[in-house]
Amino acid sequence: MTTLPAAYEAFKRAYPAVWEAYDRLGAAAHGAGPLDEKSRALVKLGMAIGRQIEGATHAHVRLALQSGVTADEIRHVVLLAVTTLGFPAIMTVRTWVEEALSTSQKTR
């Protein structure tokens, strides 16, 4: 299991009932459909990339790797975004993804 960032841990301590409800909602959403864990990880990564949220992109790269997604599959998600987000946007996202991949490889 991945350790949550400090801001999330602080929120969890400050508002445990809200965090528990949020966590249950996430679990229910994951279990509500036919997608397997790897597919869900790729979708979540794509959403983080599409919203261009750096922290979420880093987190979902790590979670995708834990779900069995390869680095090349993660890079493919970035490339798929070029026609939707544009070249400058994917160049930014690509740096986040490569940073997260590099960090994840060092911790293995």
C-alpha positions in Angstrom: 0.0 0.0 0.0 1.2 3.5 -0.8 1.6 6.0 1.9 -0.6 9.0 1.5 1.0 12.5 1.1 1.2 14.5 4.3 -1.7 16.8 3.3 -4.0 13.8 2.9 -2.9 12.3 6.2 -3.5 15.6 7.9 -7.0 15.8 6.4 -7.7 12.2 7.4 -6.7 13.0 11.0 -8.7 16.3 11.1 -11.9 14.9 9.5 -12.0 11.2 10.0 -15.7 10.8 9.3 -15.4 12.7 6.0 -12.3 10.7 5.1 -14.0 7.4 5.8 -17.0 8.4 3.6 -14.7 9.5 0.8 -12.7 6.3 1.1 -15.9 4.2 1.0 -17.2 6.2 -2.1 -13.9 5.4 -3.9 -14.1 1.7 -3.0 -17.7 1.6 -4.2 -16.9 3.3 -7.5 -14.0 0.9 -8.1 -16.2 -2.1 -7.4 -19.3 -0.9 -9.3 -18.2 -1.9 -12.8 -16.5 -4.4 -15.0 -13.0 -2.8 -15.3 -10.1 -4.7 -13.8 -7.6 -3.1 -11.5 -5.1 -2.4 -14.3 -7.7 -0.8 -16.5 -9.0 1.3 -13.6 -5.4 2.5 -12.9 -5.0 3.6 -16.5 -8.3 5.4 -16.6 -7.5 7.2 -13.3 -4.0 8.2 -14.7 -5.7 9.5 -17.9 -8.1 11.6 -15.8 -5.2 13.1 -13.8 -3.3 13.9 -17.0 -6.4 15.4 -18.6 -7.0 17.7 -15.6 -3.3 18.4 -15.6 -3.0 17.9 -11.8 0.7 17.3 -11.0 0.3 15.6 -7.7 -2.5 13.3 -8.9 -0.4 12.4 -12.0 2.5 11.4 -9.8 0.2 9.4 -7.5 -1.5 7.6 -10.3 1.8 6.7 -12.0 2.8 5.0 -8.7 -0.6 3.4 -8.3 -0.6 2.2 -11.9 2.8 0.6 -11.5 1.5 -1.2 -8.4 -1.4 -2.5 -10.5 0.9 -4.1 -13.0 0.9 -1.3 -15.6 4.3 -1.0 -17.3 6.3 2.2 -17.8 5.7 1.9 -21.6 1.9 1.7 -21.1 2.1 4.8 -18.9 4.0 6.6 -21.5 1.4 5.6 -24.1 -1.3 7.3 -22.0 0.7 10.5 -22.2 1.0 10.2 -26.0 -2.7 9.5 -26.4 -3.3 12.9 -24.8 -1.5 14.9 -27.5 -4.6 15.3 -29.8 -6.9 16.2 -26.9 -4.6 18.4 -24.7 -2.1 19.6 -27.2 1.6 19.2 -27.5 2.7 21.9 -24.9 0.4 20.3 -22.3 1.7 16.8 -22.9 5.3 18.0 -22.7 4.5 19.3 -19.2 2.7 16.1 -18.2 5.5 14.0 -19.7 8.0 15.6 -17.3 5.7 14.7 -14.3 5.3 11.1 -15.5 9.0 10.6 -16.1 9.8 12.1 -12.7 7.3 9.8 -11.0 8.7 6.8 -13.0 12.2 7.7 -12.0 11.3 8.1 -8.4 9.4 4.8 -8.4 12.3 2.9 -10.0 14.7 4.2 -7.3 12.4 2.9 -4.5 12.2 -0.6 -5.9 
